[in-house]
Amino acid sequence: MFLVLHRFYLFYFSMIVNYSSSSSEEETENSTKDDSSPPRKKRKPDTTETSSEPLDHGSAKRTKDKATHKTPRLPLPESVKEMFRESDDQLTDNSEEHGGRLRSFQHERGNWATYVFFTYNPEDSFLELLNEMMVVAASHGIPLTPSEEFHVSLSKTVVLRHHWIQPFIQSIRTMLTPCRKFFCMADKLRVYSNAEKTRTFLGLEISSGTSQLLELIKLVDETMKEFNLSTFYKDPSFHVSLAWSVGDHTDRLKSACLSELQGLVDSHEDGPFHIKLNCTELRCKSGNKVFLFPLQ
């Protein structure tokens, strides 16, 4: 009896071992098949599956409302967009709209034509004399157009990007801190032309106060160098531009009527005419903005 039971247990134990071995082989075979199959895209988690934690329906609704009802962003103001615009688009420039004048450089968005100057506010006697000179020039076939504003330039016309304007102005203001006011006088006519020879100018040259103007030029040039811009002329002829004409009429104006025009200046009814500039405030015009620098 004991022997029979012993054999039964041995048989039962061998059956269990064989079953475990066959199961392990089957799993190994299945895993091998899975490894050789091409990779599949990962399934996105199913948001509808039931979580092991209780769902807070109120919290889920609030999260959904936030996702579907986002607060819209405020649009950027156009003035700010234009401030930092770096567009290469160029505007069409019609010279007929400017009396036939041509720009010295092509206008681009974001570029601001800039120059430093002393302004001159004309008296009635000056405007009357200027009209007489224009009549004389026209009689010699040289039409002159009066300047829109009268000033003495202390810099070339340079180009500033918009974001350079404030540091440029601050630099000039710092440079001019120790400068004092003074007087200038202009009484001799001279003929000038721009670098491109596209315009001719009739100007009244400064005869006194030039040393103070030269000192100011040095200071303004320091700012120009700081911004890698063109400095003023080496041997400047300071003058007030009175009138201009399109084209290069330098030789004709000098030979035909300059002496006659100077005669009008010298024989003015109240004595030889001269312009007196009270140089108390230097100015800088950049685009359509004018910055003031009062002198001590």
C-alpha positions as CSV (number, residue, x, y, z in Angstrom):
1,M,0.0,0.0,0.0
2,F,2.8,2.4,0.8
3,L,4.5,1.6,-2.4
4,V,1.4,2.4,-4.4
5,L,1.0,5.7,-2.8
6,H,4.7,6.6,-3.4
7,R,4.4,5.8,-7.1
8,F,1.3,7.9,-7.4
9,Y,3.0,11.0,-5.9
10,L,6.0,10.6,-8.2
11,F,3.7,10.4,-11.2
12,Y,1.8,13.5,-10.1
13,F,4.9,15.5,-9.4
14,S,6.4,14.7,-12.9
15,M,3.1,15.8,-14.5
16,I,3.4,19.2,-12.8
17,V,7.0,19.7,-13.9
18,N,6.2,18.9,-17.5
19,Y,3.3,21.3,-17.6
20,S,5.5,24.1,-16.2
21,S,8.2,23.5,-18.8
22,S,5.8,23.5,-21.7
23,S,4.2,26.8,-20.5
24,S,7.7,28.4,-20.2
25,E,8.6,27.3,-23.7
26,E,5.3,28.7,-25.1
27,E,5.9,32.1,-23.4
28,T,9.5,32.2,-24.8
29,E,8.2,31.5,-28.3
30,N,5.6,34.2,-28.1
31,S,8.0,36.8,-26.8
32,T,10.4,36.0,-29.6
33,K,7.6,36.5,-32.1
34,D,6.7,39.8,-30.6
35,D,10.3,41.0,-30.7
36,S,10.6,40.4,-34.4
37,S,7.3,42.2,-35.3
38,P,7.6,45.9,-36.4
39,P,7.2,48.6,-33.7
40,R,3.8,50.1,-33.4
41,K,2.8,53.6,-32.6
42,K,2.1,54.2,-29.0
43,R,-1.5,54.5,-28.2
44,K,-2.7,57.7,-26.8
45,P,-4.0,57.3,-23.3
46,D,-7.7,56.8,-23.3
47,T,-9.2,59.6,-21.3
48,T,-12.4,57.7,-21.0
49,E,-10.8,54.9,-18.9
50,T,-11.9,54.6,-15.4
51,S,-9.3,55.8,-12.8
52,S,-8.6,53.9,-9.7
53,E,-9.3,57.1,-7.8
54,P,-12.7,58.7,-7.5
55,L,-13.3,61.4,-10.2
56,D,-14.0,64.9,-9.1
57,H,-16.6,65.9,-11.8
58,G,-16.5,69.6,-10.7
59,S,-12.7,69.8,-11.1
60,A,-12.8,68.2,-14.5
61,K,-15.4,70.6,-15.7
62,R,-13.4,73.6,-14.5
63,T,-10.3,72.3,-16.3
64,K,-12.3,71.9,-19.5
65,D,-13.8,75.4,-19.3
66,K,-10.3,76.9,-18.9
67,A,-9.1,75.0,-22.0
68,T,-12.0,76.1,-24.2
69,H,-12.3,79.6,-22.9
70,K,-8.7,81.0,-22.9
71,T,-8.3,84.8,-22.3
72,P,-7.4,86.4,-25.7
73,R,-4.1,88.3,-25.9
74,L,-4.2,92.1,-26.4
75,P,-3.0,93.1,-29.9
76,L,0.3,94.9,-30.2
77,P,-0.2,98.7,-30.9
78,E,0.7,99.8,-34.4
79,S,3.0,102.5,-33.0
80,V,5.1,99.8,-31.3
81,K,5.2,97.7,-34.5
82,E,6.5,100.7,-36.5
83,M,9.0,101.6,-33.8
84,F,11.1,98.4,-34.4
85,R,10.2,97.6,-38.0
86,E,13.2,96.5,-40.0
87,S,11.4,96.3,-43.3
88,D,13.5,96.6,-46.5
89,D,10.5,98.0,-48.4
90,Q,11.3,101.3,-50.0
91,L,9.0,104.1,-50.6
92,T,8.6,105.6,-54.1
93,D,10.1,109.1,-54.1
94,N,8.7,111.5,-56.7
95,S,11.1,114.5,-57.2
96,E,8.3,116.6,-58.8
97,E,6.7,116.7,-55.3
98,H,9.9,118.4,-54.0
99,G,10.5,121.0,-56.6
100,G,12.7,118.6,-58.7
101,R,15.0,117.9,-55.8
102,L,16.6,114.5,-55.5
103,R,17.5,112.7,-52.3
104,S,21.1,112.3,-51.4
105,F,20.2,108.8,-50.2
106,Q,17.3,106.5,-50.8
107,H,14.5,106.7,-48.2
108,E,13.8,103.5,-46.3
109,R,11.3,102.8,-43.5
110,G,12.9,103.2,-40.2
111,N,15.7,105.5,-41.5
112,W,15.6,109.1,-40.1
113,A,17.5,111.9,-41.9
114,T,19.3,113.8,-39.1
115,Y,21.4,117.0,-38.9
116,V,22.6,119.6,-36.3
117,F,22.2,123.3,-36.9
118,F,21.6,126.9,-35.6
119,T,18.3,128.4,-36.8
120,Y,17.9,131.9,-38.2
121,N,14.5,133.7,-37.9
122,P,14.5,136.1,-40.9
123,E,13.4,139.7,-40.6
124,D,11.2,141.5,-43.1
125,S,14.2,143.4,-44.5
126,F,16.0,140.1,-45.2
127,L,13.0,138.7,-47.1
128,E,12.7,141.8,-49.2
129,L,16.4,141.7,-50.1
130,L,16.1,138.0,-51.0
131,N,13.2,138.7,-53.4
132,E,15.3,141.4,-55.1
133,M,18.2,138.9,-55.5
134,M,15.9,136.2,-57.0
135,V,14.6,138.7,-59.6
136,V,18.2,139.6,-60.7
137,A,19.1,135.8,-60.9
138,A,16.0,135.1,-63.0
139,S,16.9,137.9,-65.4
140,H,20.1,135.9,-66.1
141,G,18.2,132.7,-66.7
142,I,18.9,131.2,-63.3
143,P,15.6,130.5,-61.4
144,L,16.0,130.4,-57.6
145,T,13.7,129.0,-55.0
146,P,13.9,130.5,-51.5
147,S,14.9,128.1,-48.7
148,E,12.0,126.7,-46.6
149,E,14.0,127.4,-43.5
150,F,17.2,129.4,-42.8
151,H,20.0,127.8,-40.7
152,V,23.7,127.3,-40.3
153,S,24.6,123.6,-40.5
154,L,27.0,122.0,-38.0
155,S,26.8,118.5,-39.3
156,K,26.3,116.6,-42.5
157,T,22.9,115.0,-43.0
158,V,23.2,111.5,-41.7
159,V,20.9,108.5,-41.4
160,L,19.8,107.2,-38.0
161,R,17.8,104.1,-37.2
162,H,14.8,104.8,-34.9
163,H,16.3,103.1,-31.9
164,W,19.5,105.2,-32.2
165,I,17.8,108.5,-31.9
166,Q,17.5,108.8,-28.1
167,P,21.1,107.7,-27.3
168,F,22.4,109.9,-30.2
169,I,20.5,112.9,-28.7
170,Q,21.8,112.1,-25.2
171,S,25.3,112.0,-26.4
172,I,25.1,115.4,-28.1
173,R,23.5,116.9,-25.0
174,T,26.3,115.6,-22.8
175,M,28.9,116.9,-25.2
176,L,27.4,120.4,-25.3
177,T,27.1,120.8,-21.5
178,P,30.1,123.2,-21.1
179,C,29.3,125.3,-24.2
180,R,28.3,129.0,-24.0
181,K,26.1,131.2,-26.2
182,F,27.7,133.6,-28.7
183,F,26.9,135.7,-31.8
184,C,27.6,135.2,-35.5
185,M,27.5,137.5,-38.4
186,A,27.1,136.8,-42.2
187,D,27.5,139.4,-44.9
188,K,29.3,137.9,-48.0
189,L,27.5,136.0,-50.8
190,R,28.9,132.7,-51.9
191,V,27.8,129.9,-54.3
192,Y,27.6,126.3,-53.1
193,S,26.5,122.9,-54.6
194,N,25.8,119.6,-53.0
195,A,28.2,116.6,-53.4
196,E,26.1,115.1,-56.1
197,K,26.0,118.3,-58.1
198,T,22.2,118.1,-58.3
199,R,21.5,121.4,-56.6
200,T,23.1,124.8,-56.5
201,F,22.8,127.1,-53.5
202,L,23.2,130.9,-52.9
203,G,24.4,131.4,-49.4
204,L,25.5,134.2,-47.1
205,E,28.9,133.2,-45.5
206,I,29.6,133.6,-41.8
207,S,32.4,136.2,-41.2
208,S,32.5,136.3,-37.4
209,G,31.9,133.7,-34.8
210,T,33.7,131.0,-36.8
211,S,36.1,130.0,-34.0
212,Q,33.1,129.1,-31.7
213,L,31.4,127.2,-34.5
214,L,34.6,125.1,-35.1
215,E,34.7,124.2,-31.4
216,L,31.1,123.0,-31.6
217,I,31.9,121.0,-34.7
218,K,34.5,119.1,-32.8
219,L,32.0,118.1,-30.1
220,V,29.3,117.1,-32.6
221,D,31.9,115.1,-34.6
222,E,32.7,113.1,-31.4
223,T,29.1,111.9,-31.3
224,M,29.2,111.1,-35.1
225,K,32.3,108.9,-34.5
226,E,30.6,107.2,-31.6
227,F,27.8,106.1,-34.0
228,N,30.1,105.5,-37.0
229,L,28.5,108.4,-39.0
230,S,30.1,110.9,-41.3
231,T,31.9,113.8,-39.6
232,F,31.7,117.4,-40.9
233,Y,33.9,118.9,-43.7
234,K,37.6,119.5,-42.9
235,D,37.6,123.1,-44.0
236,P,34.0,124.2,-43.6
237,S,32.5,127.3,-45.0
238,F,29.7,128.2,-42.5
239,H,26.8,129.9,-44.2
240,V,23.1,130.5,-44.3
241,S,21.5,129.0,-47.5
242,L,19.2,131.7,-48.9
243,A,17.9,130.0,-52.1
244,W,18.5,127.0,-54.4
245,S,18.2,125.8,-58.0
246,V,18.0,122.3,-59.4
247,G,21.1,121.3,-61.3
248,D,24.7,122.6,-61.3
249,H,24.6,126.3,-62.0
250,T,27.7,127.1,-59.9
251,D,29.8,128.6,-62.8
252,R,26.9,130.5,-64.4
253,L,25.8,132.0,-61.1
254,K,29.4,133.1,-60.2
255,S,30.2,134.6,-63.6
256,A,26.8,136.1,-64.6
257,C,25.4,137.8,-61.5
258,L,27.2,137.1,-58.2
259,S,28.9,140.5,-58.2
260,E,25.5,142.1,-59.0
261,L,23.9,140.3,-56.1
262,Q,26.6,141.3,-53.7
263,G,26.1,144.9,-54.8
264,L,22.4,144.6,-53.6
265,V,23.7,143.4,-50.2
266,D,26.3,146.2,-49.9
267,S,24.1,149.0,-51.0
268,H,21.1,148.2,-48.8
269,E,19.1,151.3,-47.8
270,D,20.0,150.9,-44.2
271,G,23.7,150.3,-44.9
272,P,25.5,147.1,-45.9
273,F,23.2,144.2,-45.0
274,H,24.3,141.4,-42.7
275,I,22.6,138.5,-40.9
276,K,23.1,138.5,-37.1
277,L,22.6,135.1,-35.5
278,N,22.1,134.9,-31.7
279,C,23.5,131.4,-31.1
280,T,21.8,130.6,-27.9
281,E,20.2,127.2,-28.8
282,L,21.6,124.4,-30.9
283,R,19.1,122.1,-32.6
284,C,19.0,118.6,-34.0
285,K,16.3,117.6,-36.5
286,S,15.7,113.8,-37.0
287,G,12.9,113.0,-39.3
288,N,10.0,115.2,-38.2
289,K,11.3,115.6,-34.6
290,V,13.4,118.6,-33.4
291,F,15.5,118.4,-30.3
292,L,16.7,121.6,-28.5
293,F,20.1,122.1,-26.8
294,P,20.2,125.5,-24.9
295,L,23.7,126.9,-24.4
296,Q,24.8,128.5,-21.2
